[in-house]
Amino acid sequence: MWLNAPDFDQLLGGARHTAVHLELRDTYSVPDEADAVERFRRTGASDLDPDSEYWREWTRMVREAADRGVAIRRARIVSEPVTLYTRYLHAMTQVNVTAGEEVRWLARRDTCDLALPGEDFWLVDSSRVRFNHFTGDGDWADPRFSYTEDPAVVKLCTTAFDAVWERAVPHEQYTV
């Protein structure tokens, strides 16, 4: 059931139709974002240049997938009032949208009747799932990822994402 997780660029690079991402945490504390989050905390400023060093690799991958016709959707479940990290994400989300993602937000209180996986995930072409694993404080866990093509897990993730997406608010309409 659980296979070695492919590199993300391979996973997204192999997408033909869809790539969806469900984010479930209110705070992430991964080292490569620490300086940017701290700058946002101090100044309210964030990097909105899709071609900056911070964004360049991500926007390249998303643009390439979108140019191939892959629909890329991201849904974020957030507690309200939102955390500093959620405000940081919201401030930068226009870069995701500009690169080719469609992004929606859903208040956690509106998910009580939904069956959700315990971890963030990417679901590609309704057939492959890559889970992201984090520690309690939001840093990467060991291992960072797991991967499966198990039809039951794919179905769970598909159903969860579709239910969240249906209720979620488009980024352009969601305020923090």
Contacts in CASP RR format, 6 or more apart in sequence:
PFRMAT RR
TARGET T0000
AUTHOR 0000-0000-0000
METHOD contacts of the structure
MODEL  1
MWLNAPDFDQLLGGARHTAVHLELRDTYSVPDEADAVERFRRTGASDLDP
DSEYWREWTRMVREAADRGVAIRRARIVSEPVTLYTRYLHAMTQVNVTAG
EEVRWLARRDTCDLALPGEDFWLVDSSRVRFNHFTGDGDWADPRFSYTED
PAVVKLCTTAFDAVWERAVPHEQYTV
1 148 0 8 1.000
1 150 0 8 1.000
1 153 0 8 1.000
2 146 0 8 1.000
2 147 0 8 1.000
2 148 0 8 1.000
3 147 0 8 1.000
3 148 0 8 1.000
3 149 0 8 1.000
4 147 0 8 1.000
5 130 0 8 1.000
5 143 0 8 1.000
5 144 0 8 1.000
5 145 0 8 1.000
5 146 0 8 1.000
5 147 0 8 1.000
6 130 0 8 1.000
6 147 0 8 1.000
8 61 0 8 1.000
8 122 0 8 1.000
8 130 0 8 1.000
9 61 0 8 1.000
11 19 0 8 1.000
11 122 0 8 1.000
11 124 0 8 1.000
11 128 0 8 1.000
11 130 0 8 1.000
12 19 0 8 1.000
12 61 0 8 1.000
12 62 0 8 1.000
12 65 0 8 1.000
12 70 0 8 1.000
12 122 0 8 1.000
12 124 0 8 1.000
13 61 0 8 1.000
13 64 0 8 1.000
13 65 0 8 1.000
14 124 0 8 1.000
15 65 0 8 1.000
15 68 0 8 1.000
15 70 0 8 1.000
15 124 0 8 1.000
15 125 0 8 1.000
16 68 0 8 1.000
16 70 0 8 1.000
16 125 0 8 1.000
17 69 0 8 1.000
17 70 0 8 1.000
17 71 0 8 1.000
17 125 0 8 1.000
17 126 0 8 1.000
18 70 0 8 1.000
18 71 0 8 1.000
18 72 0 8 1.000
18 73 0 8 1.000
18 123 0 8 1.000
18 124 0 8 1.000
18 125 0 8 1.000
18 126 0 8 1.000
19 65 0 8 1.000
19 70 0 8 1.000
19 71 0 8 1.000
19 72 0 8 1.000
19 73 0 8 1.000
19 122 0 8 1.000
19 123 0 8 1.000
19 124 0 8 1.000
19 125 0 8 1.000
20 72 0 8 1.000
20 73 0 8 1.000
20 74 0 8 1.000
20 75 0 8 1.000
20 122 0 8 1.000
20 123 0 8 1.000
20 161 0 8 1.000
20 165 0 8 1.000
21 72 0 8 1.000
21 73 0 8 1.000
21 74 0 8 1.000
21 75 0 8 1.000
21 120 0 8 1.000
21 121 0 8 1.000
21 122 0 8 1.000
21 123 0 8 1.000
22 74 0 8 1.000
22 75 0 8 1.000
22 77 0 8 1.000
22 116 0 8 1.000
22 117 0 8 1.000
22 120 0 8 1.000
22 121 0 8 1.000
22 123 0 8 1.000
22 157 0 8 1.000
22 160 0 8 1.000
22 161 0 8 1.000
22 164 0 8 1.000
23 74 0 8 1.000
23 75 0 8 1.000
23 76 0 8 1.000
23 77 0 8 1.000
23 120 0 8 1.000
24 77 0 8 1.000
24 116 0 8 1.000
24 117 0 8 1.000
24 118 0 8 1.000
24 119 0 8 1.000
24 120 0 8 1.000
25 120 0 8 1.000
25 134 0 8 1.000
25 138 0 8 1.000
26 78 0 8 1.000
26 79 0 8 1.000
26 82 0 8 1.000
26 83 0 8 1.000
26 85 0 8 1.000
26 86 0 8 1.000
27 83 0 8 1.000
27 84 0 8 1.000
27 85 0 8 1.000
27 86 0 8 1.000
27 138 0 8 1.000
28 85 0 8 1.000
28 134 0 8 1.000
28 138 0 8 1.000
29 137 0 8 1.000
29 138 0 8 1.000
29 139 0 8 1.000
30 138 0 8 1.000
30 139 0 8 1.000
30 140 0 8 1.000
31 139 0 8 1.000
36 46 0 8 1.000
36 47 0 8 1.000
36 54 0 8 1.000
36 88 0 8 1.000
37 84 0 8 1.000
37 85 0 8 1.000
37 88 0 8 1.000
39 45 0 8 1.000
39 46 0 8 1.000
40 46 0 8 1.000
40 84 0 8 1.000
40 87 0 8 1.000
40 88 0 8 1.000
40 91 0 8 1.000
41 84 0 8 1.000
41 88 0 8 1.000
44 91 0 8 1.000
46 88 0 8 1.000
46 91 0 8 1.000
46 92 0 8 1.000
47 54 0 8 1.000
47 55 0 8 1.000
47 92 0 8 1.000
47 95 0 8 1.000
48 91 0 8 1.000
48 92 0 8 1.000
48 94 0 8 1.000
48 95 0 8 1.000
49 55 0 8 1.000
49 95 0 8 1.000
50 56 0 8 1.000
50 59 0 8 1.000
50 95 0 8 1.000
50 98 0 8 1.000
50 99 0 8 1.000
51 59 0 8 1.000
55 95 0 8 1.000
55 99 0 8 1.000
58 99 0 8 1.000
59 95 0 8 1.000
59 98 0 8 1.000
59 99 0 8 1.000
62 72 0 8 1.000
62 96 0 8 1.000
62 99 0 8 1.000
62 100 0 8 1.000
62 101 0 8 1.000
63 99 0 8 1.000
63 100 0 8 1.000
65 72 0 8 1.000
66 72 0 8 1.000
66 99 0 8 1.000
66 100 0 8 1.000
71 102 0 8 1.000
72 100 0 8 1.000
72 101 0 8 1.000
72 102 0 8 1.000
73 101 0 8 1.000
73 102 0 8 1.000
73 103 0 8 1.000
73 104 0 8 1.000
73 161 0 8 1.000
73 165 0 8 1.000
74 96 0 8 1.000
74 101 0 8 1.000
74 102 0 8 1.000
74 103 0 8 1.000
74 104 0 8 1.000
75 103 0 8 1.000
75 104 0 8 1.000
75 105 0 8 1.000
75 106 0 8 1.000
75 161 0 8 1.000
75 164 0 8 1.000
75 165 0 8 1.000
75 168 0 8 1.000
76 86 0 8 1.000
76 89 0 8 1.000
76 103 0 8 1.000
76 104 0 8 1.000
76 105 0 8 1.000
76 106 0 8 1.000
76 168 0 8 1.000
77 106 0 8 1.000
77 107 0 8 1.000
77 108 0 8 1.000
77 111 0 8 1.000
77 116 0 8 1.000
77 164 0 8 1.000
78 86 0 8 1.000
78 105 0 8 1.000
78 106 0 8 1.000
78 107 0 8 1.000
78 108 0 8 1.000
79 86 0 8 1.000
79 107 0 8 1.000
79 108 0 8 1.000
80 107 0 8 1.000
80 108 0 8 1.000
80 109 0 8 1.000
82 90 0 8 1.000
82 176 0 8 1.000
86 176 0 8 1.000
87 176 0 8 1.000
90 105 0 8 1.000
90 171 0 8 1.000
90 174 0 8 1.000
90 176 0 8 1.000
93 103 0 8 1.000
93 171 0 8 1.000
94 171 0 8 1.000
96 103 0 8 1.000
97 103 0 8 1.000
97 171 0 8 1.000
102 170 0 8 1.000
102 171 0 8 1.000
103 170 0 8 1.000
103 171 0 8 1.000
104 164 0 8 1.000
104 165 0 8 1.000
104 168 0 8 1.000
104 169 0 8 1.000
104 170 0 8 1.000
104 171 0 8 1.000
104 174 0 8 1.000
105 168 0 8 1.000
105 169 0 8 1.000
105 171 0 8 1.000
105 174 0 8 1.000
106 164 0 8 1.000
106 167 0 8 1.000
106 168 0 8 1.000
106 169 0 8 1.000
110 167 0 8 1.000
111 164 0 8 1.000
111 167 0 8 1.000
114 160 0 8 1.000
114 163 0 8 1.000
114 164 0 8 1.000
115 156 0 8 1.000
115 159 0 8 1.000
115 160 0 8 1.000
116 160 0 8 1.000
116 164 0 8 1.000
117 131 0 8 1.000
117 156 0 8 1.000
117 157 0 8 1.000
117 160 0 8 1.000
119 131 0 8 1.000
119 132 0 8 1.000
119 133 0 8 1.000
119 134 0 8 1.000
120 131 0 8 1.000
120 132 0 8 1.000
120 134 0 8 1.000
121 129 0 8 1.000
121 130 0 8 1.000
121 131 0 8 1.000
121 132 0 8 1.000
121 157 0 8 1.000
122 129 0 8 1.000
122 130 0 8 1.000
122 132 0 8 1.000
123 129 0 8 1.000
123 154 0 8 1.000
123 157 0 8 1.000
123 158 0 8 1.000
123 161 0 8 1.000
124 130 0 8 1.000
126 154 0 8 1.000
126 158 0 8 1.000
127 149 0 8 1.000
127 154 0 8 1.000
128 147 0 8 1.000
128 148 0 8 1.000
128 149 0 8 1.000
128 154 0 8 1.000
129 147 0 8 1.000
129 148 0 8 1.000
129 149 0 8 1.000
129 150 0 8 1.000
129 153 0 8 1.000
129 154 0 8 1.000
129 157 0 8 1.000
130 145 0 8 1.000
130 146 0 8 1.000
130 147 0 8 1.000
131 145 0 8 1.000
131 146 0 8 1.000
131 147 0 8 1.000
132 144 0 8 1.000
132 145 0 8 1.000
133 140 0 8 1.000
133 141 0 8 1.000
133 142 0 8 1.000
133 143 0 8 1.000
133 144 0 8 1.000
133 145 0 8 1.000
133 146 0 8 1.000
134 140 0 8 1.000
134 141 0 8 1.000
135 141 0 8 1.000
148 154 0 8 1.000
END
